[in-house]
Structures are given as structure tokens and as C-alpha cells.
Amino acid sequence: MIVTFTANPSLDRTVALPGPLLRGEVQRAVSVTQESGGKGVNVSRALVASGLESLAVLPGADSDPVLAGLRATSVPFVSLPIDEPLRTNVALTEPGGVTTKVNEPGPVLDDNQQEALIKLLLESSRGAGWVVLAGSLPPGFPADFYATAARRLRAAADGDAPRIAVDSSGQPLAAALTGGAEGMPDLLKPNAEELAELAAAAGFATAAADDLEADPAAAAEAASAVVRSGVGAVLATLGSKGAVLVTADGAWLATHPPVAAVSTVGAGDSALAGYLLAHGRGAAPADCLRQAVAHGAAAASLPGSTVPAVHQTTPDAVTITALRKD
């Protein structure tokens, strides 16, 4: 089983526009969709859609629309009851897949609620193969919350700890490298911008995010620096350029033929789900990367924050190239 932990879940509303976004003007939407979201929630949704067992751990009142959406789509979850409503995020998508997002900060959880969330995660993760710690943190959470959660997961497992994946950004992502050996993730899933930040935090003078996205070899070099800091593997998604996977044993680039992009919301989360799905089936690292890119491409071709099932993906269309690893 794969457990996902989303400290700051959301109701994701996607507004499809008929043309480019016009600032300061009135525009009529072509369609509006909404899904229960947040990075970890999206990973669970994608895994369940593909028939894999997953459990989403998150805060939220029983009547909250986010939890109602999970029930409606038969995604298993456990939640910590809170009084405040969960946030709503809005994505504006233009033809061709250009996406503008406006994300709310989320409810404030006090120290007792933060501790209760970690305890709920520990209880829910017994016997899990992977735990995914994903997304932004609500206001007031310490930046090293994910590193603390990783340490406590391993301490509670008594030698049979789940593998831990982290997919976040900004300070929570950088702090994932500061938890010592017991707090280090087995897998990090940054995009190009986040990879540049991670590499800098690992002491590697790297290029700008745009340069990393355009040059997979440079992205692999930056990811190698992060792996040398103690992380098990780095799966870096590079938008339409595909993704690179770097481990202690090798580095690979995966590319997919161009797709007609509809919405990029959740594409990175779907890529992580694809990787975990393949890993759970015993696939080699390069083939885990193959399924990750196939999942990400499929997600970009779907409206809103819709996640693909494995039968909607085309892993045979993905090209894998081994890269030199420094």
C-alpha cells in the first residue's frame, strides 16, 4: 500500500478559457471543473484510478467538500477533524495548456493539531511500502515538518520503515535535506525550478530553472548533487522535455512525443504516481521513469486536474536514454 500525506489539501477549481488570459478584462469560461486536490491527494487519486491500493491522510472536517469529493470517487482516506474549511485553489487554463494558478494559503493548524496529524500519519502508515509527503504546508507549520515526519516514521517502524517520497517546494523542500540520515527521503520529485533550489541547497552552483529544463544533462548533473547529499533518488520533471531520474547507480532521461496539452495541473503528481506504480510492480529504475513520463504526458492531455489511469498512458511511446553520471 502507498500512503499519501497532504497537510494542505484543497478543492481545485479549473476554469477553461476560450483564448489567452486577458488581464483586467471580463472573459467567459468554456467550462469549470473541480476535484479534491493537493499533491498527495492527487497521487492517491491516480494510484486508485490504476487499481493500486492507496490511503490519503489529510486534515479536514467530515463535511468539507474535499473529503466529500474523495468519497464520491472512492478514494480511501483518513482525516483529522478541524474547524476551519480547507482552501480552494483556482487554475485558469488557456488553449494549448498554459495554466495560471491562484492558491489560497490554507487553514491555520496549531501545535496540537500538527502533532495529531503526525500521529495519524504514523498510525496509518503501518505496513505501507511507500509514504508520500507532498505539497505546501499550511501557515504556521515549521519548514522542516517533512524531515521531522520522515524521522518519526522510521523510528516508529522499528526497522521495517516504508520508503519515503517528498514532493514539495520552497523552504519545506529545501528543509527535506536537513533532517540528517534518518530524515532523508528515498525519493524527491522536483520540477526544474525546484531542482535548481535543491541543488543550490546541496552546495551545487547550478543553472537557472529554464536552463535545466532545456538541458536534461545539466538537470541530471544538478540532481546528482542532490543524491550525493544523501537522498536516495531524484525524479525531476522537465515539462515537455520529459524527466530525468538519478540514483546512486545511474542517470536516465525519458521523453514522450508531444501531446496536445489541455491542462498541466496535476501532471507532476501523476508522474510521481506512475513512478510508484511501476516501482510497486518491481520495475527497474529506467522503467519506473518510463511510466512516470507516460503518466505525466497523459495528465497534461486531460482537462482540469483529472488524473489518468494506467490504461490511458502510453509507456511504449517513451524513449529512455542513459546519461553519464558524474
C-alpha positions in Angstrom: 0.0 0.0 0.0 1.1 3.6 -0.7 0.1 6.2 1.9 0.0 9.9 0.9 0.1 12.7 3.4 -1.3 16.1 2.4 -1.0 18.7 5.1 -2.6 21.5 3.0 -5.3 19.8 0.7 -7.5 21.9 -1.5 -10.6 21.9 -3.6 -9.1 22.5 -7.1 -11.3 24.5 -9.4 -10.2 24.7 -13.0 -11.6 27.4 -15.3 -11.1 26.8 -19.0 -10.8 30.0 -21.1 -11.6 30.2 -24.8 -8.5 32.1 -25.5 -5.5 33.8 -23.8 -6.0 35.2 -20.4 -6.7 39.0 -20.7 -5.7 40.8 -17.5 -8.3 43.4 -16.4 -10.9 42.2 -18.8 -14.1 40.2 -18.5 -13.9 36.7 -20.0 -16.5 33.9 -20.2 -15.3 30.4 -19.3 -15.8 27.5 -21.6 -16.1 25.1 -18.7 -15.5 24.8 -14.9 -14.4 21.6 -13.2 -13.5 20.8 -9.6 -11.6 17.9 -7.9 -10.4 17.1 -4.5 -6.7 18.1 -4.7 -3.4 18.8 -3.1 -0.3 16.9 -4.3 -0.6 13.9 -2.1 -4.4 13.6 -2.7 -3.7 13.7 -6.5 -1.1 10.9 -6.2 -3.7 8.8 -4.3 -6.3 9.6 -6.9 -4.0 8.5 -9.7 -3.0 5.3 -7.9 -6.6 4.3 -7.1 -7.6 5.0 -10.7 -5.0 2.4 -11.8 -6.2 -0.2 -9.3 -3.4 0.3 -6.7 -4.1 0.4 -3.0 -3.6 3.8 -1.6 -4.7 5.8 1.5 -4.8 9.6 1.7 -4.0 11.2 5.1 -5.2 14.8 5.5 -6.9 17.3 7.7 -10.5 18.3 7.1 -14.0 18.4 8.6 -16.2 15.4 7.7 -18.5 17.7 5.7 -15.7 19.5 3.9 -16.1 19.4 0.0 -12.6 18.0 -0.3 -13.5 14.9 1.7 -16.9 14.7 0.0 -15.1 14.6 -3.3 -12.8 11.7 -2.1 -15.8 9.7 -1.0 -17.6 10.3 -4.4 -14.5 9.0 -6.3 -14.0 6.1 -3.8 -10.5 7.2 -2.8 -9.8 5.8 0.7 -8.7 8.4 3.3 -8.4 9.1 7.0 -8.7 12.7 8.2 -8.0 14.8 11.3 -11.2 16.8 12.0 -10.6 20.6 12.0 -13.0 23.5 12.4 -11.8 25.7 9.5 -12.7 24.9 5.9 -9.9 23.7 3.6 -8.6 26.0 0.9 -9.8 26.4 -2.7 -7.3 26.8 -5.5 -8.2 28.2 -8.9 -6.5 27.3 -12.1 -7.1 29.3 -15.3 -6.2 27.2 -18.4 -5.8 28.7 -21.9 -5.9 26.8 -25.2 -2.6 24.9 -25.5 -2.4 24.1 -21.8 -0.9 27.4 -20.5 -2.1 27.5 -16.9 -2.3 30.3 -14.3 -2.9 29.2 -10.7 -4.1 31.1 -7.7 -3.6 29.1 -4.5 -5.0 30.0 -1.1 -2.8 29.7 2.0 -4.9 27.2 3.8 -6.2 27.0 7.4 -4.0 27.6 10.4 -3.3 24.4 12.5 -1.9 24.9 15.9 0.9 22.8 17.5 -1.5 20.3 18.9 -3.2 19.7 15.6 0.2 19.4 13.9 1.2 16.7 16.4 -2.1 15.0 15.9 -1.6 14.9 12.2 1.8 13.3 12.5 0.3 10.7 14.9 -2.5 10.0 12.4 0.2 9.5 9.7 2.2 7.1 11.9 -0.9 5.0 12.7 -2.0 4.9 9.1 1.4 4.0 7.6 2.0 0.7 9.4 2.8 -1.9 6.7 3.0 0.7 3.9 5.5 0.2 1.1 5.8 4.0 0.4 4.7 7.1 2.2 4.4 10.3 0.1 4.8 13.6 1.9 3.6 16.1 -0.5 2.5 19.7 -1.2 2.8 23.0 0.6 2.5 23.4 4.3 -0.3 25.4 6.0 0.5 28.7 7.7 2.4 28.2 10.9 4.0 24.8 10.2 7.7 24.6 10.6 9.7 24.4 7.4 11.3 21.1 8.5 7.9 19.4 9.1 8.5 16.8 6.4 12.0 16.0 7.7 10.6 15.5 11.2 7.8 13.3 9.8 10.3 11.2 8.0 12.4 10.7 11.1 9.4 9.7 13.1 8.1 7.3 10.5 11.4 5.5 10.5 11.7 5.5 14.3 8.1 4.1 14.7 8.7 1.4 12.1 11.3 -0.4 14.2 13.5 -1.4 11.3 10.7 -2.0 8.8 10.2 1.5 7.6 8.4 2.5 4.4 10.2 4.2 1.6 9.6 8.0 1.8 9.0 10.3 -1.1 8.8 14.1 -0.8 7.2 16.4 -3.4 7.1 20.0 -2.2 8.6 23.4 -3.0 10.4 26.3 -1.4 11.5 26.0 2.2 9.7 22.7 3.0 11.5 21.1 0.1 15.0 22.5 1.0 14.5 21.5 4.6 14.0 17.9 3.5 17.8 17.8 3.1 18.4 19.0 6.6 17.0 16.1 8.6 20.1 14.0 8.9 20.4 10.4 7.7 17.1 9.4 9.4 15.2 12.3 7.8 16.5 11.9 4.2 13.9 11.0 1.6 14.3 7.9 -0.5 12.9 9.9 -3.5 12.5 13.6 -4.3 10.2 14.7 -7.1 11.1 18.3 -8.1 10.4 20.2 -11.2 13.1 22.3 -12.9 12.6 25.3 -10.7 12.6 23.2 -7.5 15.6 21.2 -8.7 17.6 24.4 -9.1 16.7 25.3 -5.5 17.6 21.9 -4.2 20.9 21.8 -6.0 21.8 25.2 -4.5 20.8 23.9 -1.0 23.1 20.9 -1.6 26.0 23.3 -2.3 26.0 22.9 -6.1 26.2 26.1 -8.2 23.6 25.3 -10.9 22.0 27.0 -13.8 18.7 28.7 -13.8 15.5 26.7 -13.9 14.9 27.5 -17.6 18.4 26.2 -18.4 17.8 23.0 -16.5 14.5 22.4 -18.3 16.2 23.0 -21.7 19.2 20.8 -20.9 18.5 17.4 -19.4 22.2 16.7 -19.0 22.5 19.8 -16.8 19.4 18.7 -14.9 20.9 15.3 -14.3 24.1 16.9 -13.0 22.2 19.0 -10.6 20.1 16.0 -9.4 23.4 14.1 -8.9 24.5 16.8 -6.4 21.3 16.2 -4.5 21.7 12.5 -4.5 25.3 12.9 -3.2 23.8 14.8 -0.2 22.1 11.6 0.9 18.8 11.4 -1.0 18.1 8.0 -2.5 16.9 9.2 -5.9 15.7 12.3 -7.7 12.9 12.2 -10.2 13.0 15.7 -11.9 10.1 16.5 -14.2 11.1 18.9 -17.0 7.7 19.8 -18.6 7.5 19.0 -22.3 11.2 17.9 -22.2 10.3 14.8 -20.2 12.1 13.9 -17.0 15.4 12.7 -15.6 15.9 10.1 -12.9 19.2 10.0 -10.9 20.1 7.4 -8.4 23.5 6.4 -6.9 23.8 3.8 -9.7 22.8 5.8 -12.8 21.0 8.6 -14.6 18.4 8.4 -17.3 16.4 10.8 -19.5 12.8 9.9 -20.6 11.0 11.8 -23.3 7.5 11.4 -24.7 6.2 12.5 -28.1 4.4 15.9 -28.0 0.8 15.7 -26.7 -2.0 18.2 -27.2 -1.8 19.8 -23.8 -5.1 20.8 -22.2 -4.1 21.4 -18.6 -0.8 20.9 -16.7 -2.5 20.9 -13.3 -1.5 17.7 -11.5 0.8 16.4 -14.3 3.8 16.3 -11.9 1.7 14.5 -9.3 0.6 12.0 -11.9 4.2 11.4 -12.9 5.1 10.6 -9.3 2.1 8.2 -9.2 3.3 6.5 -12.4 6.8 6.0 -10.9 5.4 4.5 -7.7 3.0 2.3 -9.6 5.9 0.8 -11.7 8.1 0.5 -8.6 5.4 -1.4 -6.8 5.4 -3.9 -9.7 9.2 -4.5 -9.4 10.2 -2.4 -12.4 13.8 -1.3 -12.9 14.6 2.4 -12.3 14.6 3.3 -16.0 11.1 1.6 -16.4 9.8 3.4 -13.4 10.9 6.6 -15.1 9.2 5.5 -18.3 5.9 5.1 -16.5 6.3 8.4 -14.7 6.7 10.3 -18.0 3.8 8.3 -19.6 1.6 9.3 -16.7 2.6 12.9 -16.8 2.0 13.2 -20.5 -1.4 11.6 -20.2 -2.3 14.0 -17.3 -1.4 17.0 -19.4 -3.7 15.9 -22.2 -6.7 15.7 -19.8 -8.9 18.6 -18.6 -8.6 20.3 -15.2 -6.8 18.3 -12.6 -8.1 15.0 -14.0 -5.6 12.2 -13.3 -5.1 9.3 -15.8 -5.5 5.6 -15.2 -2.6 3.4 -16.3 -4.6 2.2 -19.4 -4.8 5.8 -20.6 -1.0 6.1 -20.6 1.4 5.2 -23.4 4.7 4.0 -21.9 5.7 2.3 -25.1 5.9 5.7 -26.7 8.5 6.9 -24.1 12.2 6.9 -25.2 14.8 6.2 -22.5 18.4 7.5 -22.8 21.1 6.6 -20.3 23.0 9.7 -19.2 26.6 10.0 -18.0 26.5 10.3 -14.2 29.3 12.3 -12.6 
